[in-house]
Amino acid sequence: MRNPHSNGNLPKLDDGRESNGYGDGVILGLDGGATSTVCVCVPFFPYGDRFPEPIPILARAVAGCTNRNSVGETAAKDSLEQVISEALVQSGSDKSHVRGVCLGVSGVNHPSDQEMVESWIRGMFPSHVKVYVQNDAIVALASGTMGKLHGCVLIAGTGCIAYGFDEDGREARASGAGPILGDWGSGYGISAQALTAVIRAHDGRGPETMLTSTILKALGLSSPDELIGWTYADPSWARIAALVPQVVTCAEAGDEISDKILVDAADDLALSVKAVVQRLGLCGKDGTASFPVVMVGGVLNANMKWDIGKEVSKRINKHFPGAQTIIPKVEPAVGAALLAMNFLAVKNDVS
Amino acid sequence: MRNPHSNGNLPKLDDGRESNGYGDGVILGLDGGATSTVCVCVPFFPYGDRFPEPIPILARAVAGCTNRNSVGETAAKDSLEQVISEALVQSGSDKSHVRGVCLGVSGVNHPSDQEMVESWIRGMFPSHVKVYVQNDAIVALASGTMGKLHGCVLIAGTGCIAYGFDEDGREARASGAGPILGDWGSGYGISAQALTAVIRAHDGRGPETMLTSTILKALGLSSPDELIGWTYADPSWARIAALVPQVVTCAEAGDEISDKILVDAADDLALSVKAVVQRLGLCGKDGTASFPVVMVGGVLNANMKWDIGKEVSKRINKHFPGAQTIIPKVEPAVGAALLAMNFLAVKNDVS
């Protein structure tokens, strides 16, 4: 296989086994996000228990959204074909080199969507190519555990969810039910509570807060009354969730209302992890066993002085001293590739 | 004027002044609700300070929704013409007898909608006929105060709002900003918290609650996981708010989670009234002055054993011993007619 990225220094495994010279083929990992789709091409390492770190990325391509509910079937399928073909061309491979494909998508509640996307991808490759479509939480977990499905992942971006696996492959989930059903630690939840605090202060039901001037300024509005029109003009979750930095700024400046909103969010996010860990028994019988907690999403990784991620970690470690919180070093598309590699390796062991 | 309802026993005012023998003309009161429009025709009583109780209803007609955002402009205008004309025919009057028309509509945040509907009604009548389009909270207040705009009204149905006027005509409002902005005492707010409690119990973040079996049974679902799909399949506020009776049933059966949701709702509704009363100084300087609080909507008037309306009244009276809670004896359309009468009477005094 011609490989323009090959520089003669192929990665070696720690235990001295020979690494993939790319002759074992490649894996495609895809992240089907809300606004774009990322596809990475990585070499296939047949020994599932050990991958080189960092994993070599042969190619990375980006296309538009591939969620058919957002952009329609034709556009979604076209984007998917385009991003896959671009990644293969960039890596110097073609479809015959592909061993497996894994796509992570949000919308775990619509299995029929996943099945349709899976059938599209199957149609693009020879029949022996393994195709996996997984929900984004599972791919996010894999991005922090080098593809191993063990431990818990906490995602807190626009929405939030905690998802986990024990060693036997049992799954559990908490939150991820959307804003109507109380995902209070999500970016949307934090922002909606901030907007509510502004309204309550304005109509005399709550204390004054710095959030009023900060949020009005950020949105270019002149009165809290205008927030009602602003909110319902386009109640998309992401648009409202984008106010989290304003809440953090106010909390850092000493605003008590903002501080309480963030403390409550940290409590709630930690509670979601706790629920998953306890249901799966990840902490062991004495509560001290070691397990990874992968932390993903803008709410957890914002790197501000008021650090929501750090506060959540603290709360998790108070309950479970063996919890190892991990911020993934690779993006979700790479997590998808690692996951595919682990699935293939397991299958090889069995056969 | 021919009046098929006249039976020779025309109402007399307490102070002996002559009542309207309908020769003074009629008033039309309209209630433009979410699903239907009601129009009542009542005799015009020129003395705005005193109306007979009960106010005689000459006719009552019902038509479809007249909210142009819901049904489109043509259908909205047609329904409006139809319900007005039917009420006039029923009452034995015609447009030449009409002195004033008042329509109560929800959607106080869209003044352009109100102006359009007002211009439609003006176009249906001679130019001397007074036409008023008011938000539904003001009409609801009038339905409890015989048309006088003084005191506070609390509406808690699908949504909730507190609205008030002092003797000088100053207005104040609290809540009414919709579910994203924290109307927690509304039917929607109560139901969303109940659904959240079911999800939290299911994924291990919260205590078990009777709400789980009760709500699943009411919705014909077999697992809390299915609630996510149910909620987002059609997130209309009214559909979710319709779960309030299930919450009340569980609270009456001793479910602590349900009881807490209702206690919080009662606290929040009372807080909205308190905010309005304090901003307008309705309770006087010593806090004991007498003023009406009109209570409207399915959440307040459900007549269950766990009586949310009674709990709200208790809390209001604890703060304001002079508050007189009133459940209106007449429907909103009659409130609209009383309001028109008061507006016309005030205008007569001035001229």
Interface residues (C-beta under 8 A of the other chain):
Chain A: N109 A172 R173 A174 S175 A177 G178 P179 I180 L181 G182 A192 Q193 L195 T196 I199 R200 D203 G204 R205 L227 I228 G229 T231 Y232 P235 I240 D268 L271 S272 A275 V276 Q278 R279
Chain B: N109 A172 R173 A174 S175 A177 G178 P179 I180 L181 G182 A192 Q193 L195 T196 I199 R200 D203 G204 R205 L227 I228 G229 T231 Y232 P235 I240 D268 L271 S272 A275 V276 Q278 R279
